[in-house]
Amino acid sequence: MLSRLTRLQAAALCAVPAVALVATAAFAPLPFVIAQPGLTANVLGKNEGTPVITIEGAPVRKTEGQLRMTTIEATGPDSSVRLDTLWDSWFQGDRAVMPRDAVYPEGDSTGEIEKHNTREMVRSQHTAAQAALNYLGKSPDEVKVTLELADVGGPSAGLFFSLGVIDKLQGDGSGGDLTGGRIVAGTGTIDTDGTVGPVGGVSLKTQAAERDGATVFLVPAAECGDAEAEAPAGLRLIPVADLKGAVDSLRALEKGGKVPSC
């Protein structure tokens, strides 16, 4: 009896630190952020009253349809995210729990992160314009492209900036719109040679796209699986590896040709 009682007492004493640890975790801030679908913006239109794309030195087409870049919104780098909040978010399809350092540079202040994201957006805009002009065989010395999109940071709109420039200058190449009059959304970074890169958060971006009326979503080829995970019914996913592939897919979609899918 004594021996058994001693074991029970020992077990109870061992359980105390475990309970305390769980209780501490429930109230302590954790190194995660919670993300959700963010805004989308039509790069063929205006943002806060200013055209997103302005082109000088070449005739510009009047376009129909929309090319909507997509974003995610995440809790701030200084936010305290606790275990109970993470637990609730884990089981919601319109939320994602992500490591803080996957979204924000570790150790940087909020101000430094905002400056970093702004620099990345400016760099992305320059690269996207150059990629589009390279694709079209036009010189930046003759054609000037200005891109403006307020309150959005990072490089993930690069592909759609490039597609917007191409649609305004060339359309589908045969008198029609690159969009075919549709609302086309998507995401992806871009290099000056037209290579499309992954961005993260694509499953949330597909939800933002569907919410804002898109029926087609262009996704970096490497992220097809992530996009399919939470893709809304009726949203067509098209994988793209480079700018030419994206343009070719949109042309094929418009003309009823063969289009790749995730």
N, C-alpha and C positions, 0 to 999 in steps of 0.2 A: 504493500500500500504506500509506504513512504517512497519507494523507488519510483512507482508510477506517478505519484504526486510531484516528485521532483522533476520528472521528465515533462509533465504538463506545465509546470511552472517555468521550466527552461524554454519550452516552446512559446509560451506566452511572452516571456521576456524578449525572445528573438523576434517576435512579431511586432513589437513596439517600434523598432527603427524602420521596419518596412512600411508600417502605417504612417509614421512620421514623414517618410520620404515621399509617399504618394500625396500626403496632405500638402507638403511643401511644393511639390511639382504643380499641384492644382492652382496655387496662388503665385508662383514665381514666373516671371517673364521667360519665354523660351525662344531659341534662335530660329524662329520660323515666321513666315508671313502668310497671310491669307489673301488669295487673288480671286477675282471674279471678272466676268465679261465687262469690258470697258467701252468707250465710245468708238464709233466708226466715223470716217470722214470721206466724202466723195472728192477725190483728187481732181476730178474734171469740173468741179464747181467752185463755190466760194466757202471760205472759213472766216467767220466773224466779219463778213462783208468784203473780204479781200480774196481775189482769185488765188487758188492754191498754186496754179501753174500759170506763169506769164511768159510768153515767148516773143522775142523781137528778132527781126532779120529774116523771117520766113512767113509765108501765108499760114494762117491758123484756121482749121476746120471748126465748124459748129458741130458739136457732138450730141448724140442722144445716149441714153443709158447712163450707168454710173460705174465707177471703179472705186470701191470703198476699201480703204486701208482699215485695219482692225487693231485694237489694243486690248490690254488687260489693265485692270486697276488692282493695286495691292496695298495692303496696310503699310504705313510709312516705316522708314528705317528705324525711327525712334519709338515706334508703337510697342506696347507691352502686350504680347499675345500669350494668353494663358491656356493651360491644358484643357479646361472645360470648353473654351472657344474653339480650340483645335479639334476637339472631339466632335463638336456639333458640325463644324465645317467639313470634316472628313467624309461625312455621309450625305452631303448635299451635292447634286450634280452640277450646280452652278457655282461651286466654290472649289478651290484647290489649295492644299497646304503645300508650301514650297519652302526649302531651306532659305534662310535670309540671304546667305552669300551667293545663292543662285540668281537672286534678283538685284541685290545691291552689293557694291564693292565693300568688302569687309573693312571695318575700321574708319570708313569715310563718314563725315558728318552729313546731315541732311542737305546743307548748302553745297557741299562739295559734290554730292551725288547729283543734285539738280544741275550743277554746272557741267558735270561729266555727261549727263544725258543730253543736255543741250548741245554740247560739242559733237556728240555722236550723231545727233539729228542733222546738224549742219553738214558734217562730213558725209552723211548718207545722202543728203540732197545733192551735194556736188557730184558724188559718185554716180547717183542715179541719172542725173542729167547727162553726164559724160557717157554712161552706158547706152542711153537712148540714142544720143547723137552718133555714137560709134555704130550702133545697129543700123541706123538710117544712112550712114555714110556721109554725115554732115560735119562740118568743122565748127568747133566752138568759137573760132575767130569770126565766123559769119553769122552764127545763130546763137543768141543769148537766151538762156533759160533761167528763170527765177522761180524758186519754190518757196512757198510760205505756208506753214501750218502751226498755228499757235497751240500752246499747252500740251504738246506731245513731245516726248523725248525718246532717244534711242534710235537704232538703225533699221528697225523692222519694217518700215514703210518703203524701203528702197525699191523693191520690185514694182510696187504700184505707182510710185513717182515715175519710174521709167515707162511703164505702160501708158500712163496718162500723157506723157510727152509724145509718145509714138501715136496715140490715138488722135491727139490734136494736130499733129503734123501729117500723118499718113492714113489714119484709120486702118481699115483692113487691107488697104492696098488696091482695092478695086471699087472705091467710091462709097463703101459702107463703113459702119462703125465697128471698131474692134470689139465692143461689148455686144454687138447685135441688138442693141436696145435694152439689154438686160441690166439687172443690178448684179454686178460681179464683185465679190469681196475676196480678201485673201491677205497673205502676209509673206514676208521673206526679205532677207537682206540681199544686196546685190553688189557685185564687184564691177569695175569698169569694163571687164571682158564679158559681162553678162551672166556670170555664175550666180546662181541663187543659193543662199545659205539658210540654215535653220535658225529659228528664233526662240522657241519655247512658248508654252502657254497656248498652243494651237487649239486644244479642245475647248478652251474658254472662248477663243476668238471665233470659232465656228458658231457658237451660241450667240455672240454679239452680231455676227453677220446675218443669221436667220432672223433675229429680233428686228433688224433694220431693213428687212425686205430682200436680202440676197437669195438667189436660187443657185448660184455657182460660187465655189470657194477654191481659189488657187492656193495650194499648200506646198512648201518645200518637200521634194520627194522623200527626203530622209525622215520626215515627220508624218507620213501617211498614217501609220499605226496610231500615233497620238491623236491625230485629227479624227479618226474613225471612232475613238473611244467614247466620245460624247456628242458626235455629230447629230444635229437634229434631222429628223426624217424629212426627206424632200430636198435636202441641200446636197448638191452634186459636188463631190470632191475631185479635183483635178491635180495630180502631182506635177510639179515643174522642177527641172534641174537647172535651167538657164533661161535667159530672156527670150531667145529664139523659140525655145520649146513652149513658153507661155503664149507667145504671139501665135504660133502655129496651132496650138490647142484652141485658142479663142476663135481663130479663123475657121477651123474644122467644126467647132460647135455651131457657129453661125450658118455654115453651109451644109450641115447635116452629115459631116464626115466622121471618121473614126477619131475618138477622143480618149486619151488614156484615163484611167481611173484608179483610185486607191483600192 
